[in-house]
Every structure is written in structure tokens, then in C-alpha cells.
């Protein structure tokens, strides 16, 4: 079989255009590379460097890149490292959700416009993974994901504390007056004891696990803790593997098939993955040219049991999950129960089934079996309504307290009614949650709007609202919540999230008023506003869409182009730019 010509040859070794070849070549020699290297026929491997001081969850890639380069060179490739747009979930305001599409755009331009034959996508913090995979899908050159791995397990006063999850616990204790400000700070800081991303099954660990489930990273890569020697070792192996992938022309389109996305949904359901996964996975699929309807999370994933005993749905953290068997153990259990597409190709060049022919000593305290799961039917419920098109609810985090209070009426199990309390964004919530005039009690549902991809902008993680302090002091730790924004993957709140269409574009969440009765029916997957059709029509006539103010040029551009959470919150141009390396031709010359 004839080898496919390398893209980089068009820059560095094109005898048909010596003038431009010389122009492209000479500047890459000025820091010590040689003409022989660049004209040797060796593939140029890009390292999409997501680590920086602004991105502490990914910062250790600045050191790991040396091992990545070692692997690339040993396999006969030439590494070229470049920065990606920083995305740090806990650092970026108004929300890192705003930057996912911006990072995607930036990476597409680099991969398409520079002499790169294959790329290692360094991922870690929440949005870095979907942004990288969206770009890889669009450009469709050989690509492989290298997760940076989670932090070591946190510990505070002899108790496991997980990043993100401990914040919600600390908030409750602080609101009750049980800890001081300094104790609150120390408690949360204890959850971040090392380099790496969140050590809970938050969005970061969830999305890196999904990358492995999709077949886009080497088996076992997703949850190796960042400080472990195995993290450096798999960085080396990933560097080696991408060179072979270039020679094999093994591109994302051959790996991220419809069956691979279905596998990802099944794995996400089994691990109790973040509620941010549905929009991110949908976005990746759309950039691959595949339709992944939100309903797939219900039809494929809802009946899957929760197999991972990790926070926020369980008790352990990622370091223990890794030693218990990690994602390979989960995929083996799903495969054993005929739940995975076993013949899907992966970046290893082997199928899912071939990758999983390994012996794993499973720690059954952390990783459960289908016969003995942590929770039955633990996937997502996709909700419909008379005031929105879709929303999702993560059932694996429904606590016993919540279930007993709201879902255990023997005459009407999994059904309850609540009185709406409306907040116009998180600022309004924080200002008024303790206002006794709102009459918030255990029969209330806290609802927030103006928090979607257009409204916030970017869609913020603000739906997991706490009850007022006086209810917390009475032991009521969770109220039903609903909104057109997102929720942190580290949260244990069973919120109704990602309401689409959002209020900022005229979604009917706008017509709901404080005091309205809301019926939640998990059996029929319905949430309904209990007013007449006539009243609904009258309110729609009198509703005004809020005026939005942009603070930056990107906010304005994003708001004009972004879609809704149920369709991935993509820039609504993705169908025009599929497999661009093969469909759009080479980029034009610069001189």
C-alpha cells in the first residue's frame, strides 16, 4: 500500500515551489532544527499544549511535554509544541463555558493552517477535552487524547474531601454557622493536594473518561493520577503511538463513529458522569457530522446501573478509582453484559474488545458489578415540559433525603408538586435566597433563568442552588432546582438542568412566576406548569425578552452564533466545516 503523502511536505519539501518552500523552511531552523530533519519525510507531530499558569489543572503538561517528545522522537517523528487557548473552570469569568468554542476555533486554525501531520491533544480541565475533540473532528488529521490526570485524594481532618464537592458541603456548614470563614477556606483547599484536575467524578474526570470510551486515548489513560509515574509513562507511549497513527492514516472519523458515541453514553451512565457530558458529547458528534440526539441519553443510558462508588454520587475519589481498575474495568463489566459495541476501532489500532483483553484486579468496594450496583437505573432522565423542549436530570445523585421527601409518596411514587421561586440569575439568587418574604419552604422549587449559552453568556454552573440558611439549619440540605444553565459536575444536587430553549432567546421559562405550581413526574419524564393554556398564551403575549449587554467582542460574537444546550451549544456553522482537511483542500499560501 502506498504511503499517504505527509501534509507537512507541502510546507517543507516541495520541489515544485522552491521559493515558498525556502520561505517556510528557513524560519523553523532559527532555533536549532535542521533542514535534514524537516525534509526527512518524518511526520511533524503537534503537541497541543493546554498547560499554563492560568490553567493550574493542566499546568503539569509543561513538564510532561518532555516525555511526550521523547516518545515522538523514538518512534521517528518530529515534535512541535504550541499553546492552546487557556480554559480553567475555576478561574475564568463569567464562565469557562464561553471559552470552549473559542478554544475549538483557535485549535482548528492551528491544525489546518500549520505544517502538522498528527496531533496530541493534552486535556484535563473540563472544557479542554471537548474543545480539543471538536477541533480534531473538524480537521480530521490523526489525533490522540492525552489526559493530564486527576489530583491525589484530598484529606481534611481524617476525612476524604473531593475537589468541588467539598465546596457545597462547606457552604452548608458555613451557612449553618458550624465553621468559620478560615475553616471554610482550609477545608476546600485541602481537596487540592497535588497537580492535576478534579479528583471527584466531576466534569474533568468524566470527559477524560469519555475520551477513553470513545477510543480516542490509550486504554487506561483517563484517570491515572497526575503525580503518578504511570502518567509520565503513558505520555511517552502516547507520543510513540501518534507517529504510527500518522503512517496508518488513522483519523478521528475512523474512530469516533456513531457506535463509539453510544459506547461513550453507556460508560458515562455507568460512572455517574457529570451533567455537562450530554452537551459536550453532542457537540463533538456534530463536529464529526453525526447526529446524537439528547434522547439517546435516556434510551441508551437510563437503564445502566451506577458502577462507580466515587464522589459526588459515592464516597471515594479518583486515586482510589484508578487503583480499583479505572475505566478499563468499567468497560469490561459493560462488555461482559453485552452493553458495548465491541468492534469499534480505537487509537491503539485495535478494537474495544481487543484492548480489554487484559487482567484487572478489581476493587469491588469502588467498582461494582451489574449484579451488585451502587444504584439501579442510574443514567440520565431527559425531561419534557409545557414550558421547555428538553432538560436533563442526573439520577445517580438523588440522595436518600431527597428521595424520601419528594419521591416516596406511596400513592404517587416519583411524582411531586412544588411552588416556584424565580431568580433572575445568580446575583438575584444570592441577594434574595434568605429573604423571608419569599416564603421558601420544603415545598418550593428554586428556579433560575438567564443562565444559558446566550443569556449568561456561555451557560454558567449556577443551577445547583442551596436552600435558605434557615432550612439548612433545620436539616433540609437540598431543594428541587431547575434552570436554563448548567451545574458543576462535582455537585450532588439532583437538579433539572440545561433547560432549552433558554429564556434569553424567548424560551417559555420566561413565563413562569414565583408562586406558580410546578408538577415534576419522573415516571413520565414531565415537568409542567400547572396553569391553563389560556393563561400560558396570555403570559407569552406579555413577556419581553431581556436586553443583553456584552462585555467583550467575543461575548457578542458568541451570542450571535451559539446554539442551545440540547444541541451541544455549538457555533451554528459546524455542518459547513466537516473533515476540512479532505473537503476544503490545502490552505492558500501566505506569500
URTA-V352746 format. One record per residue. N is the residue number from 0. RES is the residue in three letters. PSI is psi in radians with two decimals (none if undefined). BURIAL is + if it has 16 or more other ideal C-beta (glycine too) atoms within 10 Angstrom, else -. Layout:
n = [N;N]
res = [RES;RES]
psi = [PSI;PSI]
burial = [BURIAL;BURIAL]
This chain:
n = [0;1;2;3;4;5;6;7;8;9;10;11;12;13;14;15;16;17;18;19;20;21;22;23;24;25;26;27;28;29;30;31;32;33;34;35;36;37;38;39;40;41;42;43;44;45;46;47;48;49;50;51;52;53;54;55;56;57;58;59;60;61;62;63;64;65;66;67;68;69;70;71;72;73;74;75;76;77;78;79;80;81;82;83;84;85;86;87;88;89;90;91;92;93;94;95;96;97;98;99;100;101;102;103;104;105;106;107;108;109;110;111;112;113;114;115;116;117;118;119;120;121;122;123;124;125;126;127;128;129;130;131;132;133;134;135;136;137;138;139;140;141;142;143;144;145;146;147;148;149;150;151;152;153;154;155;156;157;158;159;160;161;162;163;164;165;166;167;168;169;170;171;172;173;174;175;176;177;178;179;180;181;182;183;184;185;186;187;188;189;190;191;192;193;194;195;196;197;198;199;200;201;202;203;204;205;206;207;208;209;210;211;212;213;214;215;216;217;218;219;220;221;222;223;224;225;226;227;228;229;230;231;232;233;234;235;236;237;238;239;240;241;242;243;244;245;246;247;248;249;250;251;252;253;254;255;256;257;258;259;260;261;262;263;264;265;266;267;268;269;270;271;272;273;274;275;276;277;278;279;280;281;282;283;284;285;286;287;288;289;290;291;292;293;294;295;296;297;298;299;300;301;302;303;304;305;306;307;308;309;310;311;312;313;314;315;316;317;318;319;320;321;322;323;324;325;326;327;328;329;330;331;332;333;334;335;336;337;338;339;340;341;342;343;344;345;346;347;348;349;350;351;352;353;354;355;356;357;358;359;360;361;362;363;364;365;366;367;368;369;370;371;372;373;374;375;376;377;378;379;380;381;382;383;384;385;386;387;388;389;390;391;392;393;394;395;396;397;398;399;400;401;402;403;404;405;406;407;408;409;410;411;412;413;414;415;416;417;418;419;420;421;422;423;424;425;426;427;428;429;430;431;432;433;434;435;436;437;438;439;440;441;442;443;444;445;446;447;448;449;450;451;452;453;454;455;456;457;458;459;460;461;462;463;464;465;466;467;468;469;470;471;472;473;474;475;476;477;478;479;480;481;482;483;484;485;486;487;488;489;490;491;492;493;494;495;496;497;498;499;500;501;502;503;504;505;506;507;508;509;510;511;512;513;514;515;516;517;518;519;520;521;522;523;524;525;526;527;528;529;530;531;532;533;534;535;536;537;538;539;540;541;542;543;544;545;546;547;548;549;550;551;552;553;554;555;556;557;558;559;560;561;562;563;564;565;566;567;568;569;570;571;572;573;574;575;576;577;578;579;580;581;582;583;584;585;586;587;588;589;590]
res = [UNK;UNK;UNK;UNK;UNK;UNK;UNK;UNK;UNK;UNK;UNK;UNK;UNK;UNK;UNK;UNK;UNK;UNK;UNK;UNK;UNK;UNK;UNK;UNK;UNK;UNK;UNK;UNK;UNK;UNK;UNK;UNK;UNK;UNK;UNK;UNK;UNK;UNK;UNK;UNK;UNK;UNK;UNK;UNK;UNK;UNK;UNK;UNK;UNK;UNK;UNK;UNK;UNK;UNK;UNK;UNK;UNK;UNK;UNK;UNK;UNK;UNK;UNK;UNK;UNK;UNK;UNK;UNK;UNK;UNK;UNK;UNK;UNK;UNK;UNK;UNK;UNK;UNK;UNK;UNK;UNK;UNK;UNK;UNK;UNK;UNK;UNK;UNK;UNK;UNK;UNK;UNK;UNK;UNK;UNK;UNK;UNK;UNK;UNK;UNK;UNK;UNK;UNK;UNK;UNK;UNK;UNK;UNK;UNK;UNK;UNK;UNK;UNK;UNK;UNK;UNK;UNK;UNK;UNK;UNK;UNK;UNK;UNK;UNK;UNK;UNK;UNK;UNK;UNK;UNK;UNK;UNK;UNK;UNK;UNK;UNK;UNK;UNK;UNK;UNK;UNK;UNK;UNK;UNK;UNK;UNK;UNK;UNK;UNK;UNK;UNK;UNK;UNK;UNK;UNK;UNK;UNK;UNK;UNK;UNK;UNK;UNK;UNK;UNK;UNK;UNK;UNK;UNK;UNK;UNK;UNK;UNK;UNK;UNK;UNK;UNK;UNK;UNK;UNK;UNK;UNK;UNK;UNK;UNK;UNK;UNK;UNK;UNK;UNK;UNK;UNK;UNK;UNK;UNK;UNK;UNK;UNK;UNK;UNK;UNK;UNK;UNK;UNK;UNK;UNK;UNK;UNK;UNK;UNK;UNK;UNK;UNK;UNK;UNK;UNK;UNK;UNK;UNK;UNK;UNK;UNK;UNK;UNK;UNK;UNK;UNK;UNK;UNK;UNK;UNK;UNK;UNK;UNK;UNK;UNK;UNK;UNK;UNK;UNK;UNK;UNK;UNK;UNK;UNK;UNK;UNK;UNK;UNK;UNK;UNK;UNK;UNK;UNK;UNK;UNK;UNK;UNK;UNK;UNK;UNK;UNK;UNK;UNK;UNK;UNK;UNK;UNK;UNK;UNK;UNK;UNK;UNK;UNK;UNK;UNK;UNK;UNK;UNK;UNK;UNK;UNK;UNK;UNK;UNK;UNK;UNK;UNK;UNK;UNK;UNK;UNK;UNK;UNK;UNK;UNK;UNK;UNK;UNK;UNK;UNK;UNK;UNK;UNK;UNK;UNK;UNK;UNK;UNK;UNK;UNK;UNK;UNK;UNK;UNK;UNK;UNK;UNK;UNK;UNK;UNK;UNK;UNK;UNK;UNK;UNK;UNK;UNK;UNK;UNK;UNK;UNK;UNK;UNK;UNK;UNK;UNK;UNK;UNK;UNK;UNK;UNK;UNK;UNK;UNK;UNK;UNK;UNK;UNK;UNK;UNK;UNK;UNK;UNK;UNK;UNK;UNK;UNK;UNK;UNK;UNK;UNK;UNK;UNK;UNK;UNK;UNK;UNK;UNK;UNK;UNK;UNK;UNK;UNK;UNK;UNK;UNK;UNK;UNK;UNK;UNK;UNK;UNK;UNK;UNK;UNK;UNK;UNK;UNK;UNK;UNK;UNK;UNK;UNK;UNK;UNK;UNK;UNK;UNK;UNK;UNK;UNK;UNK;UNK;UNK;UNK;UNK;UNK;UNK;UNK;UNK;UNK;UNK;UNK;UNK;UNK;UNK;UNK;UNK;UNK;UNK;UNK;UNK;UNK;UNK;UNK;UNK;UNK;UNK;UNK;UNK;UNK;UNK;UNK;UNK;UNK;UNK;UNK;UNK;UNK;UNK;UNK;UNK;UNK;UNK;UNK;UNK;UNK;UNK;UNK;UNK;UNK;UNK;UNK;UNK;UNK;UNK;UNK;UNK;UNK;UNK;UNK;UNK;UNK;UNK;UNK;UNK;UNK;UNK;UNK;UNK;UNK;UNK;UNK;UNK;UNK;UNK;UNK;UNK;UNK;UNK;UNK;UNK;UNK;UNK;UNK;UNK;UNK;UNK;UNK;UNK;UNK;UNK;UNK;UNK;UNK;UNK;UNK;UNK;UNK;UNK;UNK;UNK;UNK;UNK;UNK;UNK;UNK;UNK;UNK;UNK;UNK;UNK;UNK;UNK;UNK;UNK;UNK;UNK;UNK;UNK;UNK;UNK;UNK;UNK;UNK;UNK;UNK;UNK;UNK;UNK;UNK;UNK;UNK;UNK;UNK;UNK;UNK;UNK;UNK;UNK;UNK;UNK;UNK;UNK;UNK;UNK;UNK;UNK;UNK;UNK;UNK;UNK;UNK;UNK;UNK;UNK;UNK;UNK;UNK;UNK;UNK;UNK;UNK;UNK;UNK;UNK;UNK;UNK;UNK;UNK;UNK;UNK;UNK;UNK;UNK;UNK;UNK;UNK;UNK;UNK;UNK;UNK;UNK;UNK;UNK;UNK;UNK;UNK;UNK;UNK;UNK]
psi = [2.30;2.34;2.44;2.36;2.40;2.46;-0.72;-0.38;-0.54;-0.37;-0.85;-0.21;1.13;1.61;-0.37;-0.23;1.22;-0.59;-0.87;-0.57;-0.79;-0.69;-0.84;-0.67;-0.80;-0.65;-0.42;-0.01;-0.22;-0.11;0.27;-0.14;2.78;2.73;-0.68;-0.74;-0.89;-0.34;0.34;-0.18;0.09;2.47;2.48;2.10;2.06;2.43;1.86;1.66;1.87;-0.04;2.43;2.99;-0.40;-0.24;1.28;-0.53;-0.45;0.03;-0.54;-0.18;-0.39;-0.59;-0.70;-0.45;-0.47;-0.66;-0.63;-0.79;-0.65;-0.78;-0.73;-0.82;-0.72;-0.58;-0.04;0.44;3.00;1.99;2.40;2.01;2.44;2.66;2.61;2.88;2.24;2.38;1.94;2.00;-0.70;0.11;-0.53;2.27;2.50;-0.45;2.52;-0.32;-0.52;-0.50;-0.21;-0.86;-0.53;-0.74;-0.70;-0.87;-0.78;-0.77;-0.65;-0.79;-0.66;-0.87;-0.57;-0.65;-0.10;2.85;1.30;2.25;-0.47;2.83;2.46;2.13;1.88;2.13;2.82;-1.50;2.66;-1.14;-0.22;-0.56;-0.95;-0.65;-0.78;-0.75;-0.60;-0.75;-0.76;-0.70;-0.77;-0.81;-0.67;0.82;2.80;2.26;2.57;2.44;2.32;1.87;2.55;-0.29;2.74;2.88;2.87;2.82;2.37;2.71;2.30;1.99;0.76;0.09;2.44;2.28;2.18;2.43;2.39;-1.08;-0.68;-0.42;-0.76;-0.66;-0.76;-0.68;-0.76;-0.80;-0.67;-0.71;-0.56;-0.17;0.31;-0.28;2.73;3.03;-0.84;-0.68;-0.65;-0.84;-0.78;-0.67;-0.81;-0.70;-0.51;-0.28;-0.09;1.25;-0.07;3.09;2.76;3.02;-3.03;2.37;0.14;3.04;1.01;-2.83;-0.63;-0.97;-0.64;-0.84;-0.59;-0.58;-0.68;-0.64;-0.72;-0.73;-0.57;-0.26;0.23;0.01;2.82;2.60;2.20;-0.01;-0.60;-0.80;0.35;2.14;2.50;-0.70;-0.18;2.62;-0.52;-0.43;-0.74;-0.64;-0.75;-0.40;-0.76;-0.81;-0.64;-0.72;-0.75;-0.77;-0.64;-0.54;-0.79;-0.63;-0.66;-0.81;-0.55;-0.12;0.79;1.74;2.86;-0.59;-0.37;-0.20;-0.90;1.23;3.05;-0.69;-0.63;-0.70;-0.64;-0.69;-0.71;-0.70;-0.73;-0.77;-0.76;-0.73;-0.70;-0.50;-0.04;0.80;2.85;2.58;-0.15;-0.22;-0.72;-0.90;-0.63;-0.77;-0.67;-0.74;-0.77;-0.78;-0.74;-0.65;-0.25;-0.15;0.32;2.55;2.14;1.50;2.55;-0.50;-0.40;-0.55;-0.52;-0.91;-0.62;-0.70;-0.36;-0.62;-0.04;2.32;2.74;2.10;-0.17;2.13;1.19;2.63;2.49;-0.18;-0.34;-2.51;-0.43;3.12;-3.14;-0.57;-0.76;-0.65;-0.74;-0.87;-0.38;-0.25;-0.34;-2.76;-0.64;-0.67;-0.69;-0.79;-0.61;-0.75;-0.71;-0.72;-0.72;-0.51;0.35;0.72;-0.13;2.65;1.91;-0.29;0.25;2.33;2.57;3.06;-0.32;-0.24;-0.06;2.94;2.94;-0.83;-0.75;-0.70;-0.53;0.12;1.09;2.67;2.25;2.21;1.72;2.29;1.85;-0.11;-0.46;-0.72;2.02;2.97;2.93;-0.58;-0.41;1.13;2.90;-0.75;2.38;2.66;1.09;0.11;-2.88;2.60;2.29;2.02;2.55;2.89;2.90;0.08;0.21;2.89;-0.82;2.74;2.87;2.64;2.21;1.91;-0.33;-0.26;0.25;2.01;2.85;-0.68;-0.82;-0.77;-0.73;-0.69;-0.66;-0.36;0.23;0.34;2.01;-0.44;-0.30;1.13;2.46;0.35;2.37;2.87;2.58;2.75;2.22;2.40;2.02;2.35;2.40;1.19;2.93;-0.52;-0.74;-0.71;-0.87;-0.57;-0.54;-0.04;-0.54;0.21;1.98;-0.32;-0.35;-0.27;0.73;2.21;-2.98;-0.14;0.24;2.69;2.13;2.19;2.37;2.45;3.01;0.39;0.33;-2.99;-0.60;-0.79;-0.65;-0.89;2.88;-0.32;1.93;2.76;1.25;0.10;-0.44;1.30;2.44;2.72;2.90;2.74;-0.68;-0.53;-0.65;-0.71;-0.40;-0.03;0.14;1.70;-0.32;2.29;2.75;2.42;2.66;2.50;2.96;0.23;-2.90;-3.09;2.50;2.40;-0.23;-0.02;2.52;0.22;2.25;1.13;2.80;1.96;2.94;0.58;2.20;2.47;2.64;2.82;-0.55;-0.34;0.27;0.20;2.64;0.00;-0.41;-0.47;-0.20;2.42;2.64;2.31;-0.30;2.56;2.28;2.30;2.20;2.11;1.72;-0.45;-0.74;0.08;0.82;2.51;2.06;2.48;2.07;1.15;2.90;2.77;-0.61;-0.76;-0.68;-0.81;-0.73;-0.73;-0.67;-0.69;-0.58;0.14;2.36;2.35;2.30;2.59;2.30;2.48;2.20;2.41;-0.38;2.81;-0.69;-0.62;-0.75;-0.80;-0.82;-0.82;-0.56;-0.40;-0.32;2.56;-2.90;2.86;-0.59;-0.35;0.36;-0.02;0.74;2.83;2.22;0.95;0.01;-0.54;-0.26;-0.24;1.32;2.34;0.90;-0.43;-0.62;-0.34;-0.34;-0.06;-3.14;2.56;2.64;2.74;2.71;-0.25;none]
burial = [-;-;-;-;-;+;+;+;+;+;+;+;+;+;-;-;-;-;-;-;+;-;-;+;+;-;-;+;-;-;-;-;-;-;-;-;-;+;-;-;-;+;+;+;+;+;+;+;+;+;+;+;-;-;+;+;+;+;+;+;+;+;-;+;+;-;+;+;+;+;+;+;+;-;+;-;+;+;+;+;+;-;-;+;+;+;+;+;+;-;-;+;-;+;+;+;+;+;+;+;+;+;+;+;+;+;+;+;-;+;+;+;-;+;+;+;+;+;+;+;+;+;+;+;+;+;+;+;+;+;+;+;+;+;+;+;+;+;+;+;+;+;+;+;+;+;+;+;+;+;+;+;+;+;-;+;-;-;-;+;+;+;+;+;+;+;+;+;+;+;-;+;-;+;+;-;-;-;+;-;-;-;-;+;-;-;+;+;-;+;+;+;+;+;+;+;+;+;+;+;+;+;+;+;+;+;+;+;+;+;+;+;+;+;+;+;+;+;+;+;+;+;+;+;+;+;+;+;-;-;+;+;-;+;+;+;+;+;+;+;+;+;+;+;+;+;+;-;-;+;+;+;+;+;+;+;+;-;+;+;+;+;+;+;+;+;+;+;+;+;+;+;+;+;+;+;+;+;+;+;+;+;+;+;+;+;+;+;+;+;-;+;-;+;-;+;+;+;-;+;+;+;-;+;+;+;+;+;+;+;+;+;+;+;-;+;+;+;+;+;+;+;-;+;+;+;+;+;+;+;+;+;+;+;+;-;-;-;+;+;+;+;-;+;+;+;+;+;-;-;+;+;-;-;+;+;-;-;-;+;-;+;-;-;-;+;+;+;-;-;-;-;+;+;+;-;-;+;+;+;+;+;+;-;+;-;+;+;-;+;+;+;+;+;+;+;+;+;-;-;-;+;-;-;+;+;+;-;-;-;-;-;-;+;+;+;-;+;+;+;+;+;+;-;+;+;-;-;+;-;-;-;+;-;-;-;-;+;-;+;+;-;-;+;+;+;+;+;+;+;+;+;+;+;+;+;+;+;+;+;+;+;+;+;+;+;+;+;-;-;+;+;-;-;-;+;+;+;+;+;+;+;+;+;+;+;+;+;+;+;+;+;+;+;+;+;+;+;+;+;+;+;+;+;+;-;+;+;+;+;+;+;-;-;-;+;-;+;-;+;-;+;-;-;+;-;+;+;+;-;+;-;-;-;-;-;-;-;+;-;-;-;-;-;-;-;-;-;-;-;-;-;-;+;+;-;-;+;+;-;-;+;+;+;+;+;+;+;+;+;+;-;-;+;-;-;+;+;+;+;+;-;-;-;-;-;-;-;-;-;-]
